[in-house]
């Protein structure tokens, strides 16, 4: 079957009590594409997915599957399949009947139904479990049954709502790879919702970042990482998060703490004189080699060894960037960046090769590549 | 989910007085059980006595010889009523449970505008005293020519709806919405979602509802005597009342009849109680 695209046109969803869950979202998903919707909890990504499924009515805008306007169609008539966060397997049905339920509801012949269930069970390694009830399965098996139930239908569109969030960390990584393979194999247009930016970056051909119901940026993972459109996307994408510091651009260079770094060639900021937020990825640093790259001094207070890489943390003598955007992005990633430190100072995390000789308390000189700097407007958060 | 871990006995944290407290607790509970069983004791003992031994003075004594004669004499008087009650109570409890399930499903999982007004209105029916509607009810039923078992069953179905609706609404409210969403995305509409997804997981609620409804319908006396005109259609409670006689009270017969009349409700409770078991939702949601 030819894959179909999804087009959202000005989709708005307002819940009772006037909570604006999705605000005028325009999004075009190509046929066969793997699109990830990502954002902190409560950003409207699940609502958007449920709008595509037809489980939520829109308050405004249109939803198209292919060329067909399905805005007012019931979910049972949309030919989409969905995998739920809780899996939502039918507890009183065997795995076989769970997987065949969609076909049964669409009045597919029993022989054909069994053939397709067997085929999908084979792909997912569920052959031996077909007669069991969901209660007799492990978490990973249930997850695969939920996937299988969606695949068997051969739907126009696959919708996945945080399908891996209930699995343990190891299984999640395996299933992530499986999902990618499955998508390559089936080529069905897929929309995947997650709050985990690592999942988003690894799975998505394109990633749509949402915040408070507003679409922030839709792009490939690489572009999101390299060219975030605003402070929120920059802070949200990437782990550990981007380092931010208040700085000042003047005379063709940027200045924060006691560090002065020339602006990269052709920068739009050349010639301006203004306050900016400077962002540098933890990977944007190297240990200084004295080849003329701008440097900064740092005294790491924590050194984390991760086997093949090493993270150092240190304070920078400049005001911390604390806007709503950075806070929203940080909240999302558990309490990864809990601030146990002086409120008014920026804090940097830097990734270094594991063979770098650093110890906590010993000063180290780091080189910064001007190309790796990001500049944001302190007021609007937009990239400059 | 929490897995049960078997801790070896000698590793558990124990209070010094633990064993004594447990003994005392069970003694107290046993005493209460005895207290509550006294009427049942008198009922059974009297019913099994030889008629000559039955008198209020010997109420507490065990029978000298077990005799089923009383049951034999009393059964013919009860038989018709017994059959009438079965014919009326079984369909009444099943139908009102099914309707209650449908109501509960729609009110909690397939919400419609105004559901929040409709539900309290249905519940309101629970608080209307029977006596206050008795005369109009009787009038309506005789106008409709339903002063028979069908009419009685109908009354129990309708009067059961508030409580069965409440039972099923609470039960369905505890079930994840995602299950219903999944069924919709899989292509089932409201009726098929109800039939294929909601009803199979609602067996515990059916058990509660049927036990409750059957007991209500079976034990009801008031509607039975008011609604049903013909003696051949009287339910067992009316028949039981009639065994009590008019001048002399044959205790043993009344007791035997009461014992017989209470068997079906006990049976329903024992049979349906199996479905009270938990774990019907096992495996539906994550792990």
Interface residues (C-beta under 8 A of the other chain):
Chain A: X50 X53 X54 X55 X74 X75 X76 X78 X80 X81 X82 X84 X85 X86 X87 X88 X89 X90 X91 X92 X93 X101 X102 X105 X106 X133 X134 X135 X136 X137 X138 X139 X142 X149 X153 X159 X166
Chain B: X176 X178 X179 X181 X182 X183 X184 X185 X186 X187 X188 X189 X192 X196 X197 X200 X201 X279 X280 X281 X282 X283 X284 X285 X286 X287
